[in-house]
Amino acid sequence: MLKVTVLVGVIAAVLFPAAEGARAQGGALAENLAYGKVVAESWCANCHVVSRQARGPVGDAAPPFVAVARMPSTTEISLRAFLRMPHARMPDYQLSQAELDGVVAYILSLRPAR
């Protein structure tokens, strides 16, 4: 019986080598999302509604993050490019790489499930 258990373990290791990496990526994604939400609530909430439940500034100058996430043009690349470039109507926060990763992941997480 021990040989069968070892054999199953070896087969699983050969057939599913990415499983551990996927679990690690999932943990990193969760950390990015949590950090991104903290950054958004700290910096972005002054002008944007940053979550589905949040109340925020009144006005249409800064779109809610849910609306940004739903835009067909919103991709990881477009968000990164937009957030890296200064804009006249948006403060230039000069996000660190970790902050940028987090905010991008957080905004993309607000997309409706497909």
Secondary structure per residue as TSV (DSSP state, phi and psi in degrees):
chain	resnum	aa	ss	phi	psi
A	1	M	-	360.0	-38.3
A	2	L	H	-61.0	-39.4
A	3	K	H	-62.7	-39.4
A	4	V	H	-65.3	-42.0
A	5	T	H	-63.3	-43.5
A	6	V	H	-64.8	-43.4
A	7	L	H	-61.3	-43.5
A	8	V	H	-62.1	-41.9
A	9	G	H	-62.4	-42.0
A	10	V	H	-65.7	-44.7
A	11	I	H	-61.6	-43.6
A	12	A	H	-62.7	-40.2
A	13	A	H	-64.9	-35.1
A	14	V	H	-76.6	-43.4
A	15	L	H	-78.2	-29.0
A	16	F	-	-125.7	55.3
A	17	P	T	-68.4	-21.0
A	18	A	T	-86.3	-5.0
A	19	A	H	-59.5	-45.2
A	20	E	H	-65.6	-41.1
A	21	G	H	-62.3	-39.1
A	22	A	H	-65.1	-41.3
A	23	R	H	-63.3	-40.9
A	24	A	H	-65.1	-40.4
A	25	Q	H	-63.9	-41.0
A	26	G	H	-60.1	-40.8
A	27	G	H	-65.8	-41.2
A	28	A	H	-66.0	-39.6
A	29	L	H	-62.8	-43.9
A	30	A	H	-61.6	-40.5
A	31	E	H	-64.8	-43.4
A	32	N	H	-59.9	-45.3
A	33	L	H	-60.8	-46.6
A	34	A	H	-63.1	-44.6
A	35	Y	H	-66.2	-42.1
A	36	G	H	-60.2	-39.0
A	37	K	H	-65.4	-40.7
A	38	V	H	-63.3	-45.1
A	39	V	H	-62.5	-45.8
A	40	A	H	-60.5	-44.3
A	41	E	H	-67.9	-30.3
A	42	S	H	-79.4	-44.3
A	43	W	H	-107.9	-44.4
A	44	C	G	-81.4	-26.2
A	45	A	G	-68.1	-9.7
A	46	N	G	-66.4	-27.5
A	47	C	T	-124.2	-27.0
A	48	H	S	-110.8	151.2
A	49	V	-	-82.5	118.8
A	50	V	-	-99.5	-8.1
A	51	S	S	-143.5	169.7
A	52	R	S	-64.9	-32.8
A	53	Q	S	-91.3	-16.0
A	54	A	-	-74.6	149.2
A	55	R	-	-102.7	148.4
A	56	G	-	-146.6	-163.3
A	57	P	-	-61.2	145.1
A	58	V	S	-88.6	135.9
A	59	G	S	135.8	168.7
A	60	D	S	-115.5	12.0
A	61	A	S	-66.6	-36.2
A	62	A	S	-122.2	115.3
A	63	P	-	-68.1	150.6
A	64	P	-	-62.5	148.4
A	65	F	H	-60.4	-32.8
A	66	V	H	-63.0	-40.9
A	67	A	H	-66.1	-40.4
A	68	V	H	-61.6	-44.6
A	69	A	H	-63.0	-33.0
A	70	R	H	-81.0	-13.3
A	71	M	S	-64.2	133.7
A	72	P	T	-59.4	-28.2
A	73	S	T	-80.8	-7.3
A	74	T	-	-79.9	116.5
A	75	T	-	-134.1	171.6
A	76	E	H	-58.7	-43.5
A	77	I	H	-65.4	-44.6
A	78	S	H	-66.2	-38.3
A	79	L	H	-64.5	-45.0
A	80	R	H	-60.4	-44.4
A	81	A	H	-63.2	-46.6
A	82	F	H	-60.7	-45.8
A	83	L	H	-73.7	-17.6
A	84	R	H	-84.4	-20.2
A	85	M	S	-101.1	136.8
A	86	P	-	-69.3	146.7
A	87	H	B	-131.2	144.2
A	88	A	T	-59.7	-37.5
A	89	R	T	-94.0	3.1
A	90	M	B	-129.1	132.8
A	91	P	-	-59.7	147.1
A	92	D	-	-92.7	89.0
A	93	Y	-	-76.3	-16.8
A	94	Q	-	48.7	67.1
A	95	L	-	-61.8	140.4
A	96	S	-	-69.3	168.7
A	97	Q	H	-60.4	-41.7
A	98	A	H	-65.3	-41.6
A	99	E	H	-64.7	-43.4
A	100	L	H	-62.0	-47.9
A	101	D	H	-56.5	-43.8
A	102	G	H	-67.4	-47.1
A	103	V	H	-64.9	-41.7
A	104	V	H	-62.3	-47.7
A	105	A	H	-61.3	-40.3
A	106	Y	H	-65.3	-48.0
A	107	I	H	-60.4	-45.1
A	108	L	H	-64.5	-28.1
A	109	S	H	-69.8	-15.9
A	110	L	T	-84.5	-3.0
A	111	R	S	-64.7	145.9
A	112	P	-	-67.7	148.9
A	113	A	-	-65.4	142.3
A	114	R	-	-100.4	360.0
